[in-house]
Amino acid sequence: MDDGSAIEAARDRLLEGVARERLRVRSSDRYAGISKKIAAGLDAGRAALESTPIGTRAADYFTAIDAALAAARERLEQDDDDEDGWSLGGLAWVRNRVDEERTAFGFTS
């Protein structure tokens, strides 16, 4: 498998994981009052993943993902309705999964 195919497979795993986590959070009574905020962070992470071109080099892809996630974090930090940072928690969940994929490629964050 070339880097492009491996990156695409990693992105697919990430997107599937985000979708599962979003469903879990939104359908859980445990997160009833905060699920929309957590989901907003997960959605921001998903958008960052979807908007980042795959390319042919894994190192470049993860660098681009880092930049996209940082930009998403800056946007979420502007939300005055989320004083407790629940949306940032959702985004951090995505970031952690990206770090796991990065490690699988042999890189560190």
Secondary structure as GFF3:
##gff-version 3
##sequence-region A 1 109
A	DSSP	alpha_helix	3	27	.	.	.	ID=ss1
A	DSSP	three_ten_helix	29	31	.	.	.	ID=ss2
A	DSSP	alpha_helix	35	51	.	.	.	ID=ss3
A	DSSP	alpha_helix	58	77	.	.	.	ID=ss4
A	DSSP	alpha_helix	86	104	.	.	.	ID=ss5
###
